[in-house]
Amino acid sequence: MIPKSHLNDIQPHKDTYGEDNILTRGQEVANVAVDQAVDLILKPGQMSLHHAMTIHGSQPNQSQHQRRIGFALQSFMPAGATQTIGQNNWSPARGHCAQDGYHYLPRPQIDMASESVMTRDKCNQNFSDILYHGAKSKRDY
C-alpha cells in the first residue's frame, strides 16, 4: 500500500487487460512511487480494511496448494448516495432504508431459489455494465 495515498484525489488508471491482473480491466495506477510502498502481510484468518482511494496491490499468489481468497465490499454506500450509471440496486445492511428511484433487492429465503438467481444475474449484468462503461473491451468471466 502507498501510505497516505487516500488523502489525494482519485488517480488516473490505465486499462491493461493484463493476463496476470485480475481486476475488471486490469487497471493500474500510473506513476506510483513503488519505493514508498509498505507491505501489509496478513496471517491466515486476518483481513485488511482500507480506504477505497488507497493505492494498493499485491504480488502473485505463489503457494501451490492454497488459494488466496478475497471479499470486497466495494459498493457499501450511505443512504442518499446515487448511482450515476446503471440502475440503483440495493439492500439495506441493517434497519430500513426506502428511497425513491432505487431497486430494492429482497434477501433470499432459500438457497438457490430461481427468483433469487435471476435477480442476482440481473444485478451482475448491471454491475458489469457500470464497471465496463466506456471500456474498449470487456472480459469474459
Secondary structure, 3 states (H helix, E strand, C coil): CCCCHHHCCCCCEEECCCCCCCCCCCEEECCCCHHHCCCCCCCCCCCCCCCCCCCCCCCCCCCCCCCCCCCCCCCCCCCCCCCCCCCCEECCCCCCCCCCCCEECCCCCCCCCHHHHHHHHHHHHHHHHHHCCCCCCCCCC
